[in-house]
């Protein structure tokens, strides 16, 4: 965990939890269902991670008027723990940390606002197949060509996780062309752990993120281009209707190995997909050879 300050949100876990909370809430999830999704998405379930996640969730749920008694009591016990959550070396940081926890405890015992009525969230149950090719307009007259590599289930539904195929020309490719397209490798991809490749690979295998027979290239290809979950937000989602199912299925050449390779903030809605892909790859046409 990265900690750079004494405040409640001045550490990596707290920011991950807050980001996941906002993401899931934006899709209509609330209360305990929302809290469970956040913990699943962030994996904050060990030692200090679990403690700070419990505090942040309590704070966020309280602000929404949806903090229940068990979560409030757990958070209060943590906020009132002698010595706090983090052990700071300097007196000033210890004092600031104590004040932040006291302020949180005071807030949690005060009255919550009346929550707004929440509609049942739309949970997509897609029928996309692994290897299915899709096309989505790039907003400039061309198409992003995508391939489904797995299904995304972190929001309790089934949504496609896609990789981008290396198509930089005008027009829509035909079936035979699609079958020959490679996945688009980022030129500036950061391969974490590359300096100690042998140890990194062994650790990933031990953690179950790669199969026992994996080699370094299996990990490198997972990191060399993004896996992007794309979420349909409603049955009538107009942006989803712009997507074209190309009727072509080509097995991925870099088999997907683990949800660990999907960052918690990697998902996007269909309407935001062109902007997301441009952020990763730059302008599609300008990248053409």
Secondary structure, DSSP 8 states (H G I E B T S, - for coil): --B-SSSTTSBHHHHHHHHHHHHHHHTT--HHHHHHHHHHHH---SHHHHHHHHHHHHHHHHHTT---HHHHHHHHHHHTSTT-SS--SSHHHHHHHHHHHHHHHHHHTS--------------B----TTEEEEEE-SSS-EEEEEEEEEE-TTSSBEEEEEEB---SSS---HHHHHT--B---TT---TTGGGHHHHHHHHHHTTSS-TT--HHHHHHHHSS--EEEE--STT-TTGGG-EEEEEE---SS----GGGS-TT--EEGGGHHHHHHHHH--TTTT--
